[in-house]
């Protein structure tokens, strides 16, 4: 006889097929439900066997209860673990928990910022716990401090500890960048459009500095960066950053954001701060989410009749050649499935695994005839990551973590409507090429941690990671091949691999003053940057006989019969990398550091750090940091720091090179991006790249008054010799078949001042819990000096380039969050205000984006102990940045990628489950 679960499975499968719902994800969920149903309905034989087995082991008790703080407010996500094992659970949003444990067990209750409690299980089946504010004793080590006795509220610098589960459960945002955008004060990220590779990897910034000036760690170990260098777009031009979106949200326990310069502690790239992603380590519980959402296509604005991607003129995303599709009310449909499960290894070890599948369609928004494909890229991706710890003795463990991220992306380039770039017999209506890519990230980190008899903690580790970015251009052609041209090409790509070997020592001395932590370590890192070429047709120019032109003096390049213009070679939309672009370069780096934190008294903490680094390609540097925290009272801490920092030029900035078609105001020009070691670069007077240097000062306070907490931190950052992408110089006289050339250079000195603000309040109101917070950032970046040497300053780094650098972050961003949870129902609302942004467009006029506020809303309901339903919307009032009508934006649409982006309202539904 069929179980009820099998019947549901069969009927649901038929229903899904009838309505043609995407089966790849829904089918997985239904299988999981069916499997759960079957596994929860054992046969009589199974019951008897289990009964006999249980008689031979310890008697199990089911314990439940609630965890609250000393004000009686529920503590969600608190850890409840059976002492001496890895078996445990976490509290839900109401602070409630349920756990099965042997009679007489000791339960350990802990949460960051509270004293850990241990309670022996007696005869009662209910244990309610009140956690007292204080230092957590579960040895949680925060980024920015190597002391085991430190929490986020008593560090001498600003640290955000973000419970990613709580944030993601009350939001429709599906990527790490999107979540941090609204959870960390000075973090900013946007989807780009018409920015080549940046359409596929979102550049993100902290405190308005570059994407490459924030260091990213996973479980405290350095994460490899992307091989992509941003050439176009509004943020991070000339920079390479770390792709946070390739870490599955389902794998993340928490994210720690150190908002302070930390080069003296962690090395290069930490000028703006450090983001540490801590992976989950829970066991014996399957958790996951399945969500679907889509964007409203009704863009707010006043557009001329016939504007691309308005009613009656929407580009078909499934067929090439500027084919017109039916109108749509929604686009950008996004399906996401995330799963996490862990198993115990022995009494204290664990193996935790996460996977995530994402499928997102393109969005299209009003653009100009030369930019019919204006919108966000499509994405299909799969993530898998594991986190393992194996105890080998009481004081020693072997650990490893790592995984693989795969993404297949698809974005429209600028449109070719006619002329020498179009072959009418292939595309009679012109065409909009598609830049597609396969992006893979592989990583593994392994090590051994031990504690010696003398109290020294030692960590030996090796971490390897690689990013590979491979371009495939589709819906395109090579015009010089005329009617014989293929319509898709392998355009080559680039990769970056990084290997870091390290050993760290630390010891905490209780007997020195009120406590002293000393940390020492050394690190050896190697990097390898590669550019690999594509197929011949992606980069080559061919003669009238269809042969690759190798001798222009004897071979004839085809011309357009109507205009008489030469038909250009290479794949339109993105010319491939040729053998002359190929690069395979390495470098190494050796570093030593010392880091100490001294509690001179219970109320006064002094910290200092120093780090020496030596790079094989540019030499050595020494950086230092001092920081202090004073407890003015039990509720009020004053903190501050001063440090020097640096960032080594990336291998991509030194060796990246490409010839590409640059659209400026709809006009195509052929441009050379020349590598730093090229004779062409030297001929223009561009010097060899050297490290950026920085000074970082901060001063702030953290306060707690009952249910209200506040942190306010001011900062001042100077960066000298900042590496930028210059403007374009006239290169028509070089005889290399390009009109313009640009370079990477230590081009500017900048100064950044700002203020981060985090206010929060929680209160039991009626039978429910109310929470609210205000997260804000005020930021001002100014250019102190342009290092143009003898070159024309307006061309080297003119007003337009300056405006893009200064607009890396809005002058201010404030996020107001409010939520209320009562019984099985919860509601969360967010209002986010962005200040005015001003850019200089291709016509050298100002594009002013006025201050805007967007609103998000989420409703949640617990269908059962195992299922939670959420519905809601981001930007529910369908707000857009200020419309620009001159056709001269960087993106080729009516908006640039500023503030909250140009996608419009996004509506979603999500099922959360745990078994």
N, C-alpha and C positions, 0 to 999 in steps of 0.2 A: 504493500500500500504506500502511495506517495505521502511524504510528510507535507505539512502545510507550506514549508519553505520551498520544497521542490515545485509545488503547484504555483506559488507566487513567481518563482523563477521562470517557469515555462510561459505563464500568461504575460509576465512583464517583457520577456524577450519578444513575443509576438507583437505586443503593443509598440515596443521600440522600433521594430522593423517596419510596422505600418506607418509610423510617423517619421521614419528615416532619421531618427536621432543618431548622432555619431556613436557608432557601436564600439569603437576601439576603447573608449573610456568607460562608457556605461556598462558594457559587457563585463569589464573587469570588476566593477563594483557589484554587479548582480552575482557574479561567480563567488565573490567574497561573502555576500549575504547568504547565498545558498550553502556555501561551505560552512559558515558559522552555524546556520540552522541545522545542518546535518551533524556537525560536531557536537552541538548542544542537545541532540536527541539520540542518546546512545541506545543500543539494543539492551535487552534484559541481560544477555550474557556479559556485556560490557559493564553494566551496573554491578553485577555479582562479582566480577573480577576486580573492579575498583574497590568494592566494599571489603573484599578480602585483603587487598593491598593496603588500604588505609588502616586496617586493624593492626598492621605490623609497623606503622610509623607513628610519629607524634600526633597527638590530637590537635586538630586545627581549630582556631577560633576566628570568627569574623568580627573585626573591630571597626567601629565607625565613630565619627565625632566631628568637631569643628575646631579650627585653629584661628584665633583672633590675636590682635595686638593688645598692648596694655591699656588702650582706649576702648576696647571692645569691638573694634572694626575688623571684619574678616580679612584674613591674609591669603589671597589666592596664590597658587603655584608654590606654596611651601612644601618642602620635602619631608616625606614620612618614610623612613627606612627601617627595616629590621636589622638591629645592630649585629655586626659581624657578617652581614651578607650584602648582596647588591639588590635584594628584593625590596621593592618599595613602590610608592605612588606619590602623587602630588595632589594638593587640595584644589578644588574647583573654584569658580569665581566667588562662591559664597563661603570659601574657607573650609568646605566639607570634604571628607575623605572616607574611604572604605578600604580595608586591607585584611587579607587572610594571613594568619601567622600561627606558629606553634604556641601552645599554652606555656606561659612563663617567659616568653620572649621580651626583649627590651626594644621599645620603639624609640627612634631618634627623630626629633622634630627640629627642622632648621630652615632658616631663610636669611638671605643677605641682609645684614644690618641688625640682626637679633641674636640674643644668646641662644645657643643650642640647648634643647632639653631632652633628657632621656627618661622614659617612663616604662616601668615593668608592667606587663600585661597580667592582670589578676583575674578575678571572677567576672568583672563587669565587661559587658560587650561594647560599652561606650566610653571613650576617653576624649574629653575636651581639653584643649591646651591654650594657655595664654602665653605668647612669646614676649619677652622683655627686650626693649631696645638695648643694643650693645654690640660688641664685636662678635661676629659669628665665629664659632669655633670649628667649623667644618673645613677649614683650610682652603676656602675659596680665594684664589689669588687673582687680583684685578690687574688689568693692563695699567701701566703707569706707576705701579708699586710692586716691588718684589717681596714685600713683607707679607707673611701669612696672617698678620694681626690687623690688617687694614680693611676698611669698608669704603664704599663710594662716598659716604657722608663725612668721613674724617680724613680723606686724602688731602695733600697740600695743593692739588690741582683739580680742575673740573673733569669729572668722569660721569657719563651717563650709563646706567645699567638698564638695558631695555629688554623686558620680557617679550620676546618675539611672538610667543604663543598668544599672550593677552592682546598684543597690538593687532596681530593678523586676524584674530577671531572677531574683531569689531570693525573690520575694514574690508573693502572689496579689492584692495590692492594685492597683486599677486607676485610682485618681485621685491627683492630686498631693497633696491634703490627707492622704490615707491614708498615702502614702509618707513625707511629712515627719513625720507623727505618730510614726513609729518611727525616724527618722533624725536629727532635730534635738532637742536636749535639752529645751528649754522650749516646743516647738511643740505645740499641742493643737487638735483638731477632732473633732466628732462629728456623726453624722446626727441630725436633729431629727425630731419627730413631733407633729402637732397644733399646729404653730407657723406656720401660714399660709405666707407666702413663704419662711421659713427652712427649710421642708421641702424646698425646691427648690435653695437655695444654702447650703452649709454654712458657718457662721461659724467662723473660725479665729483663734487668739490666740498671741502670743509673750510669754513671761514673765508670763502671767496678766493682761495688760492687754487693752484692747478690740481687736476686729477692725479698727477704724479707726485704731489707734495703731501699726500696722505698715505701712510703706511698701513697695509692690511695684514693682519695675522689670523691664522686659524689655530685655535687651542694654544695661542701664545707663540706660534711658529710662523715665520715669514711666508706669505703667499706670493706666488709668482705673478708677474704683471702680464697684461695683454701685449701681444706683438703689434697691435694696431696703434698707429700714431694718427691723431686727429688732425685733418687738414682743413676741413670745412666745419660748419656748424657754429653755434653761438657760445659754446663752453669748451674749454680745454684745447683750443687751437694750438698745435705744435706739441701736445703732450701725449704721453701714454699713461694709462691708469690701470688699476686692478679691476677686473670685471666682477663686481659683487653679485650680479644676477646669476652667475653660474654656481652659486651655493644654494641648494634647495632649502626653502623656508621650513619644510618639514623636518630638516635635520638640525635646526638651530635651537639650542636651549636658551641662549641669551646673547645679546650683542653689547659689548662694552665700547663706548666711544670716549677716548681721551682727547679732550679739546685743549691741547697744549703742545707746544713744541717738545719733541722727545728724541731728537737725533742723538743726544748724549747717552740715552738709554738703549735705543733700538737701531740707530744707524741711519743711513741715507733714506730719504723719502718722508721722514717724519716731521717736516717743518710745520705743517698745519696741525698734525695730531696723528693718532693711531686708532684704527678700528679693529677690535679683536672679536672674532666670531667664535663662540664656544659651542661645541657640538653636543647633542643630547647623549646621555649615558643611562637612560632609564631602561628597565628590563621588564619582561613578562606582561607587556601591554602593547596591543596594536592600536595605533591612533592614525587618523588621517582626515583629509578633507576632499570633497569633490565640489567644484564650483563651475558656474557658467555665467558669463556676463557679456554685454555688448554696448556699443556706443550709439548715441543718438546722432544721426547724420544731418539733422537740421541745424546747420551752422548759423550762429547769430551774426548778422551783418547785412549790408546793402550792396548787392552784387549786380553788375550789368547782366542783362538778358543773354543767355548763351554761355555764361561763365562755366568753364569745366567743373564737373562734379556738383553742379546744381541740377534742379529738376530738368529732365530731358537730355542731359549731356553728361552722364556719368560714365567714366572710363570703365571698360570691362576688365576685371582683374584676372579673368580666366583665359582670355584670348588676347594675342598680341596684335599689334598693328593699329592702335587707336580705335578699336572697335567700341561702339557705344552699347552700354548695358541698360537693363531696366533700372528704374529708380529704386532705392532702398531706404527704409526708415531707420534701419540699424545696420551697423557694420562693425568690423573689428571683433567679431565673436570670439570669445576666449574660453577654452575649456582647460581646467587644471585639476589634476589628481595628485595628491601627495600622501605618502604612506611612511610610517616609522614603526619599527619593531626592534626590541632588544631581548637578548637572552643572557642569563647569568653564566659566568664561568667560575666555577668553584664558589667559595663563600663571598668573595669581594671583587671578583672580576666581572667584566661584561663585554658583550659584543652588540653594538647598536647599529642598525642599518636603516637608511632612508632612500626612497626613490621619489621622483617627481616627474610627471609628464605634463607638458604645456603645449597647447595648440591654439595659436592666435592668428586670425585673419587680418588682412590689410584694412586700414582706414583710408578714406579719401575725403579731402576737404577742398573747398573752392581754391582754384589756382588760376594761373594765366595759361594762354595757349602754349607757351614754351615749357610749361610745368603742369601737364595734365595729370601726372601721377602724384601730386602733392598729398602727403599723408604719412602714416606710420607703417613700418615694415611688417610683413607677416613673419611668423615664427613657429617652428615646431621643434621642441626640445625634450631631451630626456636626461635626467640626472640620477646618479647613484653615488652614495657616499657611505662609508663605514667608519665607526669609531670603536676601537677595541682596547681593552686593558686586561692583562693577564698577570695576576700576582704570582711571583715565584718564591717569595718568602714573606715573612711578616713586614719587612721594611723595603722590599724590592718589587718592582713591577716592570713588565715589558708592555709597551703600548704602541699602537699604530693607528693612523687614520688616513683617509684619502678616498679618491673616487674618480669618476669620469663624468664629464658633462659634454653632451653632444647637442648642437643646434644647427638647424637648417633654416636659413633666413632668406627673405625675398623682399626687395625694395625697388621702387621705381626710380630711375634716373630722370634727367631732363628730357623733354620731348624733342624729337626731330620731325619737323613738319614739312620740309621740302629742301630743295637745293642740292648741293654736291654730296651731302651726307645721306641722302635717301635714294634708294633704288625703287622706282615706282612699280616695277614688275613684281617685287617682293612685298612692298608695303605701299599700296596705292594711296593710302590716306596718311602716310607718315607713320611714325612708330614712337613708342616710349620704352626704351630699353629697361631691362630689369637686372639689377645687380643682386645676384643671389650668392650665398656663401655657405660653406660648411665650416663650422667653428667647433673645435674640440679642445677641451682642457682635461689633462690627466695629471694627477698628483698623488704622491704617497709620502707620508712622514712616519718614521719609526724611531724608537729610542728605548732607553732603559733609565728608570728613575730609582734611586736608592737613597737610604739614609744611613750614614755611618754610625758607629757606636759613639763617636764624639759629637754627634748632632749635626753634621754637615749633610745637606741635601745636594745630591749630584744628579745631573740630567745630561745624558749623552744622547744626541739626536742627529738624524740626517733627514732632510726634507728635499724632495725633488718635485718639480712641476713644469709643465710645458703647455703653452698655448699655440695652436695651429689654426691659421686663418686662411682658407682656400676659396678663391673667388671663381664663380662660374657666371658668365654673362649670357642672359637669355633674351629672346625677343629682340634681337639686335642684328647687326651685319657688319661686315668689313667692306666699306664702300669701294675700296680700290679693287676688290674682287668682282664688283658689279653683280650681274645676274647669277654668277657662280658662287656667291658668298653663302656660307652656312648662316644659320640664324642663332646659333649658340656656340660659346667658346669656353674652354678652360683657360682662365686668365692668370693662373699661377697664384702666388700668395706669399705669406711670410709666417715665421714661427719664432718663438722665444722660449728657451728652456733655462731653468735656474736650479742649481743644486747648492744647498746650504748644509754644512756640517758644523755642529756646535757642541760645546760642553759648558754647562752652567753650574756654579757652586753657590750655595747660600746657607747661612746659618743665623738663627735668631738667638740673641743673648738676653735672657731675662735679668741677669745680674748686673748689666751695665745700665746705669741710670734707671729710667723707667722702661727700658727695652731698646735693643739695638739690633737691626737687621743688616747684615753685610752680604752683598752679592757680587760675584766675580764671574767672568766668562770670556771665552774666545770663540771666534767664528771664522770659517773659511767658505767663501761663496764663489761659484763660477757661473758665468752666463754665456749663452750662445744665441746670436741673432742671425736668422737666415731669411733671405728673399729667394724664392724659387720661381723659375720662369714658367709661363703658360705655353700653350700650343702656338705654332707659328702664325696662324691666322688671327690670333688675339692681339698681336703687337705689330705684325709686319705690314709693310706697304708693298703692293704688288703692281707689276707693269701690265700693259695691255694684253700680254700673252699669258697672264696669270702666274708669272714667276716672281718670287721674292726679289725686290729691288736691292741689289748689292752694289751696283755701279750706276749711279744716277746719270752719268755722262753718256751711257750707251743704252739705257733702258727708259722707256716712256711711261710716265704715270697717267692713268686714265683721267679724263676730265668730264665734267657735267656738260651735256650738249646744250643745255639752256643757258647756263650762267658762264660757261667756259672756265669755271674754277676747278682746280685739281681735286679729285676725289681722295679724301684722306684714308690712311690705313688704320689698322687696329680696330678692335671691337668698339662700336659706338656705345657710349654710356660709361665705360671703364676700359681703357686700353690695357691689355695684359702686360705683365712683366716680361721683359725680353732677357736673353742671356747677358746682355750688357748691364742689366739691373741687378744681376745675381750677386748676393752677398752671403758670406759665411764667416762671421767674426766672433771672437771669444774674448773674454777678459776674466780676471780673478780679483778677489778682494779679501784681505785679511784684517780682522779687527779684534781689539781687546777692550773690555769695559770693566769698570768698578762702580758699584752703586750702593749707597748706604742710607739708612733711615734711623735717626736717633730720637727717641722720645726723651728729651732732656728732663722733662717732668711729665706728669699726666696731662698737662695742659699745653705743652710746647713741643712741637715736632719740627725737627730740622732734617732735610734730605739733601743729598748731593750725589752727582754722577759725573763721570768722565769717560770718554770713549776715543780710542785711536783707531783710525782706518787707513789702510793703504791699498790703493787701486793700481792695477798693473798698467792702466792706460793714462792716468793723469797725476798720480802721486798720492800724498798722504794728507790727512787732516786730523785735527784734534778738536773735540767739542766738549763743553761742560754745561752743567745745570745745577742750580741751587733752588730749593723750594722750602717753604715753611708753612706751618699751620698753628694758629693760636686758638685755644678754646677760651674765648672771652667769658663764657658761661656754659652751663650744661646744655644750653639750647642754641648757642651761637658760636660758629667757627669763622675765623678770618684766615684766608689762605692766599699765597702768592708765589710766584716763581720767576726766575730769570734764566735764560739759556741761550746758547749759540747753536746753530744748526747748519746743515748743508744738504745738498742733493746732487749726486753725481749725474752728469749727462747720461741719458740712457743710450744703449747701443743703437736703438732705432733712431734717435735724434742725430747720432753721429753718421750713420751709414744709410739711412733710408733715402731712396731716390726713385723718381717716377716721372714719366711724361703723361700728362692727363689733359682732358678738355675741361676748361674752366668757363662756366657760364656766368657772365657779369651783366646783369640787367637783361638777360635773354640772349646776349651775344656770345657766341662760342669763340674762345681763344685757346691755342695750344700752349701749354705751360710746362716748364721743366722745374721740378723740385730737385735741386742739386745737392748731393751729399756733402757733408762738411769737409771731407778729405779730397774733394775734387779740385782739379786745376781751375775749373770754371768758377767755383766758389772763391778760391784764392784770388782770381783775377778781378773779382768785384770788391776785394778788400775785406772779406768776411774772415775773422780770425778763427783759430781752433777753439772748439768748445771746451769750457772748463766748468768746474763745479759752481753751483749757486750757493751763496752763503746767506745766513739769516741770523737775526737777533729776535728773540721772542720774550716779551714781558707780560705777566698777567697778575691781576689782583682781584680778589673777590671774597664772597662770604657764603656760608651755608647756615641756614637757621631752621629750627623746628620748634613750633609753638602749638602743642596739642595736636590737633588734626591737620595743621597747616605746616607745610615745609616750603622753603625757598632757597634757591641758589642763584647768585648773581655774580658774573665774572666778566671783568673787562680785560681786553687784550690789545697789545701793540706789537706788530710784526713788521720787520723790514727784511726785504729780500734783495740782495745785490746780484747783478749778473744773471738775472732771470732769463731762462732760455725761452725764446719765442719764435714763431714763424713770421718772417718778414713780409712786407708787401711785395708786389711783383715789379721787377725791373725789366726794362726793354732789353730783350735778347735777340731781336730780329737780325742783328748784324753779326751774330756768332757763327752763322752758317750751319746750325744744327737743327733746322726745321722746326723751331719753336719761336713764338712771339715774345714770351715773357719767361722770367726765371725768378725763383724765390728760394730762401735759404733758412736754415736754423742758425740762430745767433744768440749770444749772451747779450740780448738787446736792451733790456730795461732794468732799472732799479725801482722797486715798488715799496709802498708803505701802507699798511693796513691797520686800522683801528676799529674796535668794535666792542659789543656788549652782548653776552649770552644771558638769557633769563629763563629760569624754570620755576614756576610756582604751582603747587598742588595742594588740594584740600579734599578730605574724605569725611563722610558723616553718615551714620545710620539715621535714616529718615523713615518714620513709620516702620514697616516691616522690611524695608529694602535698604540698599547701600547706594549712596550717591557719591560720585567722584568727579572732580573737575581739575583741570590743569591749564595753565597758560605757558606756552613755550615760545620764546621769542629771540630774535637776533637782529641787532643793528650793526651794519657793516659798511665801512667806507674804505675802498681801495683807491689809492692815488699813485700816479707815476711820478717819481722824483727826478728821474734822469733817463734820457734815451741815449744809448751808447752806439751812436751811428757812425762814429769815426769820421771819415771824410765823405761819407755817402749822404745823399740828400735825405734829411730827416723825414720829410713828408712821404717819400717813397719807402724808406727803410722801415718805418713804423709810424704811419700817418694817423690822422684823426680816426679813420675807420677802424684800423687795427687796435688803436687805443680804446675805443668804445667797447669793442668786444671783450678785451681784457678786463676792463672796469665793470662790465656787466656779467662777469662770471657768477656773481650772486646779486640778488636784489639788495638795495640799501637797507631794507628791513623785511622781515617775515615774522608774523605772529600767528600762532596756532592755538585756538581755544577749544579744548576738549571737554565734554560733559557726558557722563553715563549714569544710568540708574538701573539697578538690578533688584527685582523683587520676585521671590519664588522662582518660577521657571521662565520668567520673561525679563528681557533686558533691552534697553535702547541706548544708543550712543550717537552723539552728534558732534560734528567738528566744523569750525569756521576758520578759514585760513586767509589772512590778508597779505598780499604782496605789494611792495612799494612800486613806484614808477620806475620804469627802465627806459633808457634812451640809447639807441644804436645809430650808427651812421651807415646809410645804405650805399649802394653802388653809384647813386647819383650825387653822393657827398651831401645829402640832406639828412636831417634828423628824423628818425622814426621813433615817435614817442608812444610808449605803452603805459597808459595811465594805471594808477593803483587799482587793484581789483581784489575782491573777496569771493571765495568759493566755499560752498557748504556741502558736507557729506553727512549721510544719515544711514544708520544700521539698526535693524530690528532683529532680535534673536529670541528663539523659544526652544526650550528643552523638550523634545518629543518623548524622550525616555532617558534613562540613566546613560544610555549608550549613543543616543542620536540628538544632535542639535541642528536646528534649521535657522539660517540667517538670510535675510533679504535686505537690500539697501541700494544706495547709489552714491557715487562720487561725483562731485560737481553737479548736484541734483537740479540746479537752476540753469544748467547748460551755458555757463559763462565762457566767454572767449576773451583773449587779449584784445587790445585796441586794434581795429582794422587799419591796414596800410594799403593805400590805393595806387601807388605809383609803379608797381611792378619791379621794384628795385631791391626787394628784400634778399637776404642771403639764401633763404630756402626756396624762393620762387613762388611762394604762396602769399596769402593776404596777411600772414603772421609769421614771425620768427619763433624759434623754440625758446621762449622766455617764460618767466613766471611759472604758471601751472600747465603750460603746453596748449595745444590747439585741438585736442581730441573731443572736447565737449563732454556732455553728461555720459556717465557710465553706470549702467544698472546691472545688478547681479543677484544670484541666489547661490547659497552654499550649504552643503550638508557636512557637518563634522561628526565623526564617529570614533568610538573607542571600545575595544573588546579585551 
